[in-house]
């Protein structure tokens, strides 16, 4: 067994040869390499599958043996400094390795079809394989320097993949934004590593934890300096896991291909920050300030991500804010010491969110025949609707992923989120109330996403070969507002007479009344009878197979963490898996619970989720039209004093959510424009003040020389007289003062 663990270092190197071979092939024999490109995709899947088999084998041995293995070898040895590289195999490493490899395999299979039309097909697979190798190297690292090296490689891969379509200005801007934002976190991480080495003299996790804990308990280290170093380490996790206030890069990162969103920005790379906090939790747990900071940042991110997802139109961007919120749940659990619940939700969320992202890719793929290759249209949920009969398999898988993330039993996220909510009550009632309220918001915006995409009628126009330019669409938004384009009056019954234009940062919006809604339905029927158009279509089997695999994970992966009293339902594989690690962290949650406590907590959390689902169905479901016809909603928001207040609150929530909480705008004005103005001021000061003084001195000397030149008469006696006069004056001044 020890022999097997000794060679676990090879796991990160399985995907790496594919990257190297693709790179050399494109440089040396590009034509041949491109002709056999499907072979490279198969090689990527094969090598990552071997890494997955190796990881699963190590995990099974670890569950049965309950031990931690570390293997080191010296890299640099000096009199006062020694650096060792190696690998650390513990429950956290096993969990992350299995997540990376399993999600990576399904994403690679999915990408073979999704990227088949792209000229950068081989470059995409080279980047993916290199990212998988870097991420596996990160989670198996045994010291902070090794983690930092792979941390930067993962960031580089993220930069390349976000800006994969670099010819699009918006994608190039998104990868630059991700790069700059993560540089802030990476610099903080480097400062924290250097500070910890200053304190402890070691970078290996076991030695570092032991020395740091002894120093803190014995008051042999300055507490403020220890808190500062730990805070710098946490800044790195904040940036990588898109926690407030360094979350701004994640929504824009959706400009990359959808498989990247599923792999990097749902299951693996954004989990690197969570992994770092979990790895360093034995250090953080002895510093209460840091634990309070982690829980505070987590609960702020939970609420902020959920509120910003409420009114998003882009399906991938809405999922990105959902990812941000769910990562906030995991960070909250780590901050309150609930180590088991945090890793449990990390597992369940990874598979559920990967399913949703790949499902969104299938939806986008089905919309492209109608709108063409236009991400602004193919990803806009308010232009969708009625896709159930066109993409039934995608719809079922997306619904299961949605219900899982909403916390509906018996799907995966129900078990883990319920445990986090339960543990948060024992830590802080304020945090628990915010987390519970956010669970309702999660159910609302996720079911809103599902209804806008699959329910009702297809709201985008159907293209006509002879009059495509005259065709347009109305987008339904049950916030009461949405963008409208030029409408062909012959195709619609009528246009609303009371449309009032509102501006949200140069976004033209209109209020849509019942006549226009009826016109939309007539518009769709008119084209169905008169013209030939392309229906949305279901994705190919190569894209559907990964969805079905992830559905199985979403249905059953939650069973590994079900824990009750022994003899009743002892399926708690996760606790057995985490036994070597849990002893260090003293989690707040109990090791077992009875049926009464479980049902009490489950009824509360599921009730909140169903309330959010109900509100979403009322506002965004097909039943909305029926409520409108019966006048129920109109009577509720009737323009009396209460109705005006309700409308103002609704607009305020919409503006806050759609405009990203005004955080991006604030950062642009404060940092981007502020730094630019500061640079302009410094440039003006340097050019006109500093250079002006220097140039002025030179000019003054020049003019004085020119003036003195004309004062000379050519007589030596006159020069001697002036010289002696000046010397006498300075001599008498010296005598007078000294």
VENWOCOR-V71861 format. One line per field, one symbol per residue. psi: psi as a letter, one per 30 degrees, with the letter a starting at -180 (. if undefined). A space follows every 50 residues. Layout:
psi->???
//
This chain:
psi->eeeefegfffeffefeeeeeeeeeefeeieeeeefhefeeeeeeeeeeee eeeeeeeeeeeeeffhlkkkklkkekklegkkkklakjjleeeeeeeeee eeeeeeeeeefeeegffkfgeeeeeeeeeeeeeeeeeefgkfleeeeeef eeeeeeeeeeeeheiffkeeeeeeeeeeeeefeeeeeeeeeeeeeeeeef glfkeeeeeeeeeeeeeghgkkeeeeeeeeeeefeeeeeeghlkghfffe efffflkeeeeeeegeedeffeeeeeeeegefeeffjeeeeeeeeeeeee eeeeeeeffegkekeeeeeeeeeeeeeeeeeeeeeggieeeeeefeeeee eeeeeeeeeeeeeeeffefefaijefefgjefgbkgfefeieeeeeeeee eeeeffhklglefeeeeeeeeeefefekeeeeeeeeeeeeeeeefeeeee efeflbljfllkkkefheffkalkkkkgffklklakkjffflelkkfgkk kkkiigjkllkkaeeeeeeeeeeeeeeefelklklklklleffeeeeeef eeeeefffffgkkakkfeiigieeeeegefeefffilfklfllleeeeee eeeeeeeeeeeeeeeeeeeflffeeeeeefgeeefegkhaeeeeeeeeee eeeeeeeeghggeeeeeeeeeeeeeeeeeeeeeeeeefdeeeeeeeeeee eeeeeeeeeffkfgkeeeeeeeeeeeeeeeeeeeeef.
//
